[in-house]
C-alpha cells in the first residue's frame, strides 16, 4: 500500500452528510478558541469523543484558524498604519 493509497483512504469518507456537518461544526468551534497551539490536539480529541470524522474536523480547524489569523494580521496592520500618521 503506497502513500497515495493511504492518503486516498484518509480523505475518502463513507459518512453521512449529517456526520460530516457535525465534524465540520466541531472543527470550526474549536478553531474559534483562543488556544492557538492546541487546536489540532483538541480537534483530534473532540473527534474521538464525539465519534466524528477526524480529517474533516482538522480541516475545519485549519480553515477557521487561517481565517482568524488573517483577520488579526489585518487588524494589527491597520493599527500600525494609523499609529504612523
HELIX and SHEET records of a PDB file:
HELIX    1   1 UNK A    3  UNK A   11  1                                   9    
HELIX    2   2 UNK A   17  UNK A   31  1                                  15    
HELIX    3   3 UNK A   36  UNK A   38  5                                   3    
HELIX    4   4 UNK A   39  UNK A   50  1                                  12    
HELIX    5   5 UNK A   54  UNK A   84  1                                  31    
END                                                                             
